Amino acid sequence: KRIDWFKPYTKVKNTSFKGRVPIKWFEDGITNVSYNCIDRHLKKHGERVAIIWEGDNPYIDKKITYNELYEHVCRMANVLKKHGVKKGDRVTIYMPMIPEATYAMLACARIGAVHSVVFGGFSPDALAGRIVDCESTFVITCDEGVRGGKPVPLKENTDTAIDIAAKQHVIVNHVLVVRRTGGKVGWAPGRDFWYHQEVAAVSADCPPAKMKAEDPLFILYTSGSTGKPKGVLHTTGGYLVYASMTHEYVFDYQDGDIYWCTADVGWVTGHSYIVYGPLANCATTLMFEGVPNFPDQGRFWEVIDKHKVNIFYTAPTAIRSLMGAGDQFVKRSSRSSLRLLGSVGEPINPEAWEWYYHTVGDARCPVVDTWWQTETGGIM
């Protein structure tokens, strides 16, 4: 089954073409996204690796099985509940590309909270604007991120953003802080809590909330390329069906494939094709904290060899940058595990496509050039 339902739907869609065009998918069905991404896989595939995490430092990586993912997500969900987060509450996630970002998203989905993930490279002003717009009172962040060997002051940015939001009458009451670097950070007692201390004090079991298919799953703000960023709301049933279906069909996902989308979870590509689509399909998804040119321009190809990646999905900007660095970085890797290449985020120019197909894929891996947007939630 594409997804499991606690209560099956009786009607696939409800549409109207008069005036405004409302649409509802599976509207009387009851399900839970976190359950579909984790729990239903445990009996057969609990020891399968769900997430391969490749750190910014090429010597640091981690593998998280579906059994381990269940425990991490349930603990974080219980921490949210302990601090009063309820169904429908908005939780802002301002994190680097570490597994805890995925745990946070799935924990929100588990209890029916609506997550708003903000890209970790955004400024305090951008973060504050998103906190204010969705009236979020709970933020999950990190002491510092690490990108290209340099620290990113996420907690400091969060503190500044919270002050800006307060001036606009949106008060953040709780900040859950993941320790990534151990760097010194400012602290507001009673508001700020360490993730590692909080999760150690709660149960590793949390029953999934029964969610209607049309209940909100997340808000994600558009990039703002054509004006002020707009909050796009995706709901539970239709979104998960589409994310999992497109992940399987577009990438020809086969059971056991190692799949790597190089996006950040702060973008819709990361939501649909690092987290929800692959995990709903019980895939092994690779999550990369670093950048393509650190320690050098061969990093992508070394990661592909290291983790035997079968499906690789990246952006034309990265392809052009690495093409400009020269073929020697590609040629020192084998990339023999690759079966399919993907492109996302912008149109790919012919020169980049040719280099991607011939040099990276050795003229044996098809290139799927995907077109879509935040509003569609998945590949068109």
Steps between C-alpha positions, in 0.01 A plus 500: 500500500617852426407614852320335792176641638360467852160567342482451123371784284179453300561778248828573322443866417249778532542772239308792360568718197246770589659823621795414722637151446503318833622142512504242775677165483389189694311739729329245724812282538695489829876439500832629636807598299752402769336157531525452123865606492610287796266268692363297213854407388620371838370143487678410174774761472570635849874442461520655153693828493252787469746790501868511407634824642818632342649780709670816380825335610564213254612275786171528689188306404217312667237242404154500658277194460122515485485359855732776621306761303181389677658553841653840414175630351282372784729656761498836324121480458465437874724800574273718287194369682667552838547867412137541402514467121161386371342402170493800268773695683776635277857393579790682332802284413823696433763232466805388304497178299521262794275201582329694779342726236325193358405379848342840566294495180374147563435573869275790403318279250463233766304722740321714240708815547568701183869548430652802330857421398720804441824455305798518736674752274227761543551816705337582835265740316386227260451258790305758700272575205407133472449463877269801500305403189396156632488615866740231616581487871740202495838493322737205451857601419866417557789657689686541170494348156812403307536578131823471304696472824360826637250543787155651434354684805150348497417551870625858489289563188201340671535724807512808275199381299299438819568859611386632161184284512419621853491859374228380261308341789587136425663348809709182474462312829724198440826440315632143472874508427695212346869491589696467175836672558504564875559868429411753768151644455272748674237346725157608625412284805139383493479550124802308367545124545773259388372229267729229640377560855134518402489182289678301773214577739206379285364172366620347172141423402246752375178389330439673165214751500204414281507767231242579235639491148428872461664597832807728454839326494737792449540861394795583276575849381570559133844632413366852452649528150189689382420700813444437869530129593159337524417216737392194301294252698515129413256253649542143617352243261537648154851627565636168628342301218654735244844526663533122532357428154728746321805386697436143388403560137718796397820351646409139417559425868565129558492334841844527659624797294719760671344833411662843533331835450755776567239764591447654843194412708432875510367477143207302363743268318638396838153453648374279218815325379726471804237438766141415415515329158798271567398409856141426398652257246729342764804623309847579631538877462834676522515832685806718433602778739780639287557685174613369158843668513622411851765373560524520118285473187508121509279470809176394325673224305685372807173482696340307212782242513513490880129422544445323164230745392268372224281807439646852508284815488661846493472850353639644174684773694700232683558310176630813322727589791652151513529487121702823517739342751611247239452130432789385719286513815240271342751265340667412830172332610333195347128593542432142388201470737308776319192392304304823454569874515253780573492877463286748696458867589547678167530421128817307415699640207613260225871522591432407863264217394762355264771512767269350762395216269838421341754584771313435825273221373748351249224518235315211665267673752181667379451861613154591632459877475223590745273805491279608788464756779432549872129527426474160327686317778637246254635446150250578225 
